[in-house]
Amino acid sequence: MNAVPVLCQRPGCKVTETGACDLKHDPVELCPHFGKSAQPSQVASEAPPPKPQRAVPAVGISSGETMEMEDLEVFSRGHRIRTVSVIGEPRSGKTTLIAAIYASLCKGPIGDRDFVSSRTLVGFARRHHLALLNSERKSPKTPRTSRNDPTAFFHLALRPNTGRAVSHLIISDRSGEAYQAARQDTALVKELAELRLADRACFVLNAAKLTNPERHAAYSRQFKQMIYALRDNGAFRDDVAIEVLATKIDATNRPERAAESATILADYEARLVEEFKSTGIEFGFHRVCALPKSHLETGYLGLGETLERWTAPPSLPSVVQPAVHDASRQIDRLLAKW
């Protein structure tokens, strides 16, 4: 394309638009500036000023979404973290538990833990949205985690109301289908990389399924298989603490089956604790109700105790030297005499 000719040397002259000289020359050809190109100095003065150089590098701002493995690696370099892996098969209540912790902290402290901050508030809110009235659902619900989604890590900074140091809690959430597949094919256990990071492995037990007479036998067997499949195939560190967290307790408190359900749950708890007592692994069995629907009178149960366990500082190994009673040297028997 041909360039539009410059009709006036003066910057800003509108002769090309109006046909009239800004200096009132008539005809316009009498103007000394008409028909001449702009001077180089004038062209340079019209050029946009250069952008100022940034004195310091840009600072990244967290999006508030859940963290992935790479984000967690960066975060852990600057913070001492406690990591909990929430493990369970589909519809066991993992995401509901995480959303309930967030919802309760929005209202105030949980137990003796006060909320300080979070890097993943947006991720928490997305999980909790469908349990709110403004989601326009007929009943509260939390979205299922898709198997195609990467492992999500949630962050909570909590402080005991006693004023001790802030604890940075990381909660991992993965699709239940992935854990189910690992139970059925233990070769897939090595893909569950987040479990090697866990200080505590929380196996979520669906109490509604366990106490259902039609599903009790199969589900109780599969749940125990899940624990052994992951533990025996190197999914965890040697010092991991293992706990079973029975969810959906509200379904077991319905008056027509409350007594029978309580017996089934207590019996299963006793058998699991007895089996793991001999393994030397820290093991506990706990109960929680994160979203009461079947029996509203149950209410929210066990969230405070759960956060207290998850953020408790690790116990230090004993450095006390054992007393030697039959040592050959007298100096070696000192501890036995004290």
Stockholm file with secondary structure:
# STOCKHOLM 1.0

chainA/1-338         MNAVPVLCQRPGCKVTETGACDLKHDPVELCPHFGKSAQPSQVASEAPPPKPQRAVPAVGISSGETMEMEDLEVFSRGHRIRTVSVIGEPRSGKTTLIAAIYASLCKGPIGDRDFVSSRTLVGFARRHHLALLNSERKSPKTPRTSRNDPTAFFHLALRPNTGRAVSHLIISDRSGEAYQAARQDTALVKELAELRLADRACFVLNAAKLTNPERHAAYSRQFKQMIYALRDNGAFRDDVAIEVLATKIDATNRPERAAESATILADYEARLVEEFKSTGIEFGFHRVCALPKSHLETGYLGLGETLERWTAPPSLPSVVQPAVHDASRQIDRLLAKW
#=GR chainA/1-338 SS CCCCCCCBSSTTCCHHHHSSCTTCCSSGGGSTTBTCCCCHHHHHHHSCCCCCCCSSCCCCCCCCSCBCHHHHHHHHHHSCEEEEEEECCTTSSHHHHHHHHHHHHHHSCBTTEEEEECSCHHHHHHHHGGGSGGGTCSSCCCCCCCTTSCCEEEEEEEEETTCCCCEEEEEEECCHHHHHHHHHCGGGGGGCGGGGGCSEEEEEEEHHHHTCTTTHHHHHHHHHHHHHHHHHTTCSCTTCEEEEEEECGGGGCCTTTHHHHHHHHHHHHHHHHHHHHTTTCCEEEEECBSSCCSCGGGCSBSHHHHHHHHHSCCCCCCCCCCCCSSCSSGGGGHHHHC
#=GC SS_cons         CCCCCCCBSSTTCCHHHHSSCTTCCSSGGGSTTBTCCCCHHHHHHHSCCCCCCCSSCCCCCCCCSCBCHHHHHHHHHHSCEEEEEEECCTTSSHHHHHHHHHHHHHHSCBTTEEEEECSCHHHHHHHHGGGSGGGTCSSCCCCCCCTTSCCEEEEEEEEETTCCCCEEEEEEECCHHHHHHHHHCGGGGGGCGGGGGCSEEEEEEEHHHHTCTTTHHHHHHHHHHHHHHHHHTTCSCTTCEEEEEEECGGGGCCTTTHHHHHHHHHHHHHHHHHHHHTTTCCEEEEECBSSCCSCGGGCSBSHHHHHHHHHSCCCCCCCCCCCCSSCSSGGGGHHHHC
//
